Amino acid sequence: MTAAELRARLIAIVAAPLSGEVAHGDDVLDILDRAPVPAAVLVPVILGQAPSILLTKRNAHLSRHGGQVSFPGGRIDTDDLDAEAAALREAEEEIALDRSQVEVLGRMADYVTGTGYRITPVIGLLPQGLSLRPAPDEVEALFELPVGVLLDPNAPKRKRHHVRGVWREYWVWPHPDHYIWGATAAILVHLAQKLRAIEPHASAG
């Protein structure tokens, strides 16, 4: 898929009405004892000859989700105007991403996690060759997942594990160096499904 085709498909995805749609993670508990905390992540799509999704590996010493793969993002602060502002602020703090280099396209449906967060994924386009600098206290590494992998319906796999007496299932995406699972993997699955659902002629031009 060319960068132009990908841009067109992403624009079509965020242009579709959300209609209050909320995606619930596989790990969401039946009853949450508090309202989910509003959060936002930037889904950074690097446009180029071989488009990719930019991901981070969190520092292993972090108390929450240490060592896990994630999008840049975090809680929506009271000072943030909206989810887009929060996602851009977090990306700037975590990987020194200049917000002026991000073309924000729009949102996907919110995703509620079992850890009590309601995440708004914000899709943003990035040019190739940006100079990024991970914050060492938060981010251990930056890496990319090719969009070509997203377009392969056989790429993500369902895994399961036994925790607190319950079997739980989750998505895992293939990568030679990193284990992509949890909320990040699920959001990627939702994006991949929407990308593949758009007819090629609809993204032309």
Buried (B, 14 or more C-beta within 10 A) or exposed (E): BEBEBBBBBBBBBBEEEEEEEEBEBBBBEEEEEEEBBBBBBBBBBBBEEEBBBBBBBBBEEBEEBEEBBBBBBBBBEEEBEEBBBBBBBBBBBBBBBEBEEBBBBBBBBBBBBBBBBBBBBBBBBBEEEBEBEBEEEBBBEBBBBBBEBBEEEEBBEEBEEEEEEEEBEBBBBBBEEBBBBBBBBBBBBBBBEBBEEBEEEEBEE
